[in-house]
């Protein structure tokens, strides 16, 4: 038999919650839409054929100018097993998603450098931003 009691399962009081934000909040959308992806094999080949290449500490980036930053990722079986390749791809997508508003308008195809053992989100983000800064400074010099 159950006897109901008052306030047995207390919830947090309303006053413990943080106050709602004041004023207008401006958020940059951090999404990775289909329009920001390079999907077709022919497009991958066209970018790689251009032979514009940037070497980072963990990434190699083939690129060509575009209207907006777009990303394609390649990781061959030589890089490692499926788990390792997918982990690399997830980190590259996340780094691109977080930094896309700071990247130069280039279409890029990213693949890992040979022989890298350890990589993380910070290293990949750093390489993407170094690439973008190098391209922006190169276009300013022209």
C-alpha positions, 0 to 999 in steps of 0.5 A, a space after each residue: 500500500 502506498 501513502 502519498 506524501 507532499 514533497 517526497 520527490 522535490 524538484 529544483 526550485 524555480 529560483 535555482 535556474 539561470 535567468 533567461 538571456 537579455 537582449 538579442 542573441 546572435 548565433 553563427 550557425 555551426 552546421 555542415 550542410 550538403 552545399 558545403 560538401 564535395 560529393 562527386 568523384 569527378 569534383 574530387 579529381 578536378 580539385 586534385 588535378 589542379 596540383 595546388 597543395 598545402 602541407 600541414 602537420 597532420 593534413 595534406 590539402 588539395 584546393 581550388 578557389 570557390 565561392 564558399 568553403 567546401 570540404 571533401 575528405 579522403 582516407 585510403 585503406 593504407 591509413 588504417 582500418 575502418 575505425 581509424 579512417 572514420 575517426 579521422 573523417 569525423 574530426 575533420 568534419 567537426 573542425 571544418 564545421 567549427 571553423 567554416 566562418 573563418 575559412 577562406 572561400 576554397 574548395 578543399 580535399 583533405 587527406 591525412 599525411 603518411 606516418 601520422 600516429 596521433 591526431 586530434 581535433 586541435 591539430 586538425 583545426 590548426 592545419 585548416 586555419 593555417 591553410 586559410 591564413 596562408 591563402 588569405 595572405 597570398 591573395 592580399 599580396 596579389 
